[in-house]
Amino acid sequence: MRIWLKKIICLIFIFFFTNLRAEESYVLDDWLINFDDNVCWATALITEDPFNDEYELSKDFQFTVSFHNGDTVPQFTIISVTQGKNVTSATVKFEDDKFEYTVIDDTAFSLPEDDRDIIFNMLEGKVPYVLLSINNEDIYPTPSVSLSGFKEAYNQISKICSFHKFPKSLSGVS
């Protein structure tokens, strides 16, 4: 009877602690890092006023970089964090490069063929400006995404998600 009870208690502890590891998160400057067993991602709010970094709750948007199932190629998404405000179009612009996003429901997704270019632009310190429409209205001034902490966030995700173990890793970046 005691052995049976010990086994059940052991299984409960294993189940409890594996679920605690299910999702973890922490902040690096302007980026929130999250990870679980399948996905690592970093999120920043898109600032409405790129010069003063002021947020207006009715115009806040979230820019997310995610790495799914151990893949080192990211996917980018943009959503509104304000209920009733839906992203209807989005384009990310870096100096001379523009990347159109596809909107599905209320989320804008980067195109897979653009993902590596977007991540390299960000890692090179080029600020992404987001040409954004919410409920079919363009947002002015053009919002931007803060890169404060982005390289550190990318490097932490790289370590946490073990990018170096995968053959498709972005060599020399992390």
GUMIPA-256141 format. One record per residue (C-alpha): residue number from 0; residue in one letter; x, y, z. Coordinates in steps of 0.25 Angstrom, whole numbers, plus 2048, in hexadecimal, padded with zeros to 3 digits. Last residue first. Layout:
NUM  A  X  Y  Z
...
This chain:
173  S  85B  88B  782
172  V  85D  890  774
171  G  86A  889  76F
170  S  862  87D  769
169  L  853  87F  768
168  S  84F  871  76C
167  K  84A  867  761
166  P  852  85C  766
165  F  84C  85C  774
164  K  854  85A  780
163  H  859  869  781
162  F  84A  86D  781
161  S  849  867  78F
160  C  83B  86D  793
159  I  840  874  7A0
158  K  84E  878  799
157  S  848  87E  78D
156  I  83C  884  795
155  Q  847  88B  79D
154  N  84E  890  791
153  Y  842  895  78B
152  A  83E  89C  798
151  E  84C  8A2  799
150  K  84B  8A7  78B
149  F  83D  8AD  78D
148  G  840  8B4  79A
147  S  83D  8C2  795
146  L  839  8BF  787
145  S  82C  8C7  789
144  V  821  8C5  77E
143  S  81C  8D1  776
142  P  80F  8D8  774
141  T  80D  8E1  768
140  P  806  8EE  76D
139  Y  7FC  8EA  769
138  I  7F3  8DD  768
137  D  7EC  8DA  75C
136  E  7DD  8D7  75E
135  N  7D7  8CA  758
134  N  7D3  8C5  766
133  I  7E2  8C7  76A
132  S  7EC  8CA  75F
131  L  7FB  8C9  761
130  L  807  8CD  75A
129  V  811  8C8  765
128  Y  81F  8CE  766
127  P  82A  8C4  769
126  V  836  8CA  76E
125  K  843  8C5  768
124  G  84C  8C0  773
123  E  853  8B5  76A
122  L  84C  8AA  772
121  M  83F  8B1  76E
120  N  843  8B1  75F
119  F  847  8A2  761
118  I  83A  89F  767
117  I  832  8A5  75C
116  D  83A  89F  751
115  R  839  891  757
114  D  82A  893  758
113  D  827  898  74A
112  E  825  88B  742
111  P  81C  886  74D
110  L  812  892  74B
109  S  810  89A  758
108  F  803  898  75F
107  A  7F9  8A2  763
106  T  7EE  89E  76D
105  D  7E0  8A2  76E
104  D  7D9  897  765
103  I  7E5  894  75C
102  V  7ED  8A0  757
101  T  7F9  89D  74E
100  Y  805  8A6  750
99  E  80D  8AE  746
98  F  81C  8B0  748
97  K  822  8BD  744
96  D  831  8C0  743
95  D  838  8CD  741
94  E  839  8D2  74F
93  F  832  8C7  756
92  K  823  8C6  754
91  V  819  8BC  759
90  T  80C  8BB  752
89  A  7FE  8B9  759
88  S  7EF  8B8  755
87  T  7E2  8B6  75C
86  V  7E7  8B5  76A
85  N  7DB  8B5  773
84  K  7D7  8BF  77E
83  G  7CB  8BA  786
82  Q  7D3  8B6  792
81  T  7E0  8BD  793
80  V  7ED  8B4  792
79  S  7ED  8B6  783
78  I  7F5  8AB  77C
77  I  802  8AA  773
76  T  808  89C  770
75  F  816  898  76C
74  Q  81B  88A  769
73  P  829  886  76C
72  V  833  87D  765
71  T  83B  875  770
70  D  830  869  770
69  G  830  863  77E
68  N  821  860  77D
67  H  81D  86E  77A
66  F  826  87B  77C
65  S  81E  887  77E
64  V  820  896  77C
63  T  814  89F  781
62  F  810  8AD  77F
61  Q  805  8B1  788
60  F  7FC  8BE  785
59  D  7F7  8C9  78E
58  K  7EE  8D3  789
57  S  7E3  8D5  793
56  L  7ED  8D3  79E
55  E  7F5  8DF  79A
54  Y  804  8DB  79B
53  E  80F  8E6  79C
52  D  81C  8E2  797
51  N  820  8F1  795
50  F  826  8F0  787
49  P  81E  8E4  781
48  D  811  8E9  785
47  E  807  8DE  784
46  T  811  8D4  789
45  I  80F  8C6  785
44  L  80F  8BD  791
43  A  81A  8B2  791
42  T  819  8A3  791
41  A  824  898  791
40  W  820  88A  78E
39  C  825  87B  790
38  V  81B  870  78D
37  N  81A  861  78F
36  D  81E  85E  79D
35  D  81B  86C  7A3
34  F  821  879  7A1
33  N  81E  888  7A3
32  I  827  894  7A2
31  L  821  8A2  7A4
30  W  829  8AD  79D
29  D  82A  8BC  7A0
28  D  836  8BA  7AA
27  L  838  8AB  7AC
26  V  82B  8A5  7B2
25  Y  828  897  7B7
24  S  820  88B  7B4
23  E  81D  87C  7B6
22  E  813  873  7B1
21  A  812  864  7B2
20  R  81D  863  7BD
19  L  813  864  7C8
18  N  80B  859  7C1
17  T  818  850  7C1
16  F  818  853  7D0
15  F  80A  84E  7D3
14  F  80A  842  7CB
13  I  817  83D  7D1
12  F  812  840  7DF
11  I  805  839  7DC
10  L  80D  82D  7D7
9  C  816  82C  7E3
8  I  80A  82D  7EC
7  I  803  821  7E4
6  K  810  819  7E5
5  K  812  81C  7F4
4  L  803  817  7F6
3  W  806  80A  7EF
2  I  812  808  7F6
1  R  80B  80A  803
0  M  800  800  800
